[in-house]
Amino acid sequence: MILKSQVEWALHCCAILAGLPEGRYLSTKALAELHGLPKEYLSKALQSLSQAGLVHTMLGPSGGYRLARPPTELTFLDIVEAVEGRTQTFVCNNIRVNNPCRPRDHCDSSPCAVARIMWEADEAWRQKLRGVTLSDLGRILSQEVSPTLWKDTFEWVLDRAG
């Protein structure tokens, strides 16, 4: 399975937005500059987040984006599904019915083992993403990112936040 690059962008942007003080917004331009991304393409990912109700937008010179819910309430799955949609990663086309050795009157009414295993794997992946919030990510990053980089990044962000 390969996710759109917009999923990575959306996750990183939400991680930054999670650190914004109440009432502050960060522009697409600033988020694109911070991550070295083309503003026009990043806008599509941010629009997906907005349409899913995960971020609030404000127009104007001090406008931009901010999280619509607290970081403790936004999961990785929320963000992934906002960009990718909620469709399952595996589609069963029931090719087993093409088996020339299969008796003509044989009826396969239940999903085959391949489909069941793939659907179980899809659910396990979603369950893992459902169990990680932006707050969890913030705690991990605060331990893994050097204190100087952490401080400098958020000073940079706050200088650009409206």
N, C-alpha and C positions, 0 to 999 in steps of 0.2 A: 504494500500500500504506500502510495506517495501522496502526501498532503501538499496543497498549494503553498507556495512560499509566503502567501499572504497570511497563513496561519502563524508562521514564525513571527512575522511582522506584527500581527495583532497581539500575540502573547507578549512580545517585548514592549509594545506601546502600552498595553494595559499594566504591565509591571511598573512602568514609569508613572502612568496616571494614578496608580495606587498610592504614590507618595505625595501627590499634590495636596496642599492644604485645602480646607473647605472653601468653596466658592471660587477657586482659581481654575483656570482653563489653560490648556496648552494647544497651540496651533499645529496644524498639519505640517506647516513649514518647519517648525522647531522639532517635531518628532522625526520628520524626514532627515533633517540635518543631523540630529543626534545619532541616528542609525545608519546614515550614509545611503539613504534610499531615495528613489525618484518620488517626488511629492505627488505626482499624478497617479502613480500606481498605489502608493500608500493610501491615498484618498479612498480608493475602492475598498480596502480592508477596513478602514475606519467607518465608511458608510455601512458596511455589513454589520459592524458592531452597533452602530446607531439604530439601524433598522431592527435589530434584535433586542433593542432596549437596554443594552449593556453600558452604553455611554450616553451622556447628555452632550448636546452641542449648543454653542452660542455663537451667533454671528457678530461681526464687528472687529475693531482693531485689538480688543483685549479678549476676543472670543477664542474658540477652539473646542477641545474635548476635555471631558472629565468623566470619571466612573459614575454610573447611575446608581450603583449599590456599593455598600462597603466591601473592601477587599476580602473580608471574611465570608462574604456571600457569593462571590464570583469564582467559579471553578474553571479549570482548564477546559473541561468539556463544554461549558457554556460558550467559551471563546471559539473553540474548534468548530462547534456546530453552527455558530453565527457565521463563520466564513465558509465552511464546507457543506453545511446543511446536515440534516438528521438521517440521511439515507444510510442503510447498512453498507458495510464495506464489501460484502460478498453477495452476489446475486446468483442464485441457483437456476440454471437453465434446464435442469433435469435431463441431462444428456444420457443418463443410464437407459432411458427408453429406446435409444438407438442401438442397443446391444443386439446383434443379429441372433444370438443364442437365446435370447429371452423368449419364453413362450408367448404367443400372440394374445392369449387370454389372461396373461399375468397382469395384475393391477398393483401398481406401486402408489398407494394412497398416502404414505407418510414420507417425510423428508429422509433422504439418504444420510448415511454416516458422514460423508464429506460435508454436506450442507450443515448438519448439526454441529460438527466440530468447528467449522468456520464461523457459524453464528455464535457459538460459545466463546470463541476467541475474540470476536468483535465485542461481545458484551463485557468480557474481562478487561479489554483495552478501555472501553468506555467507563467501566467501574473505576479503574485506576485514575483516569482523568477527572472523574466526578469527585474523587476523594482528595484532590489537590486544589487548594484555593490560592488566590493571589497573595493572601497573607502568609500562607505556607511558603510560597516562592520568595516573598520578601525576607522571611527568616533565613532561608537557605542562602540567598544572595548576600545578606548581611554578614554571614559567616565565611563566604567564599571570596567575596570581592574585598580588595584591600580598603581599609578605612579611608585612606586618602582619595582613592578613586571614587568611593561611595559618596564622600563629602563633596568632592569637586563636581561630580555628575549632578547631584541635587542642587548645588549652588547654580550650576549652569541652567538647569531646568527652571528653577525659581526666578532667575533673571529674565527668563523668556515667558513665564506664565502670566496670563492676564488676570 
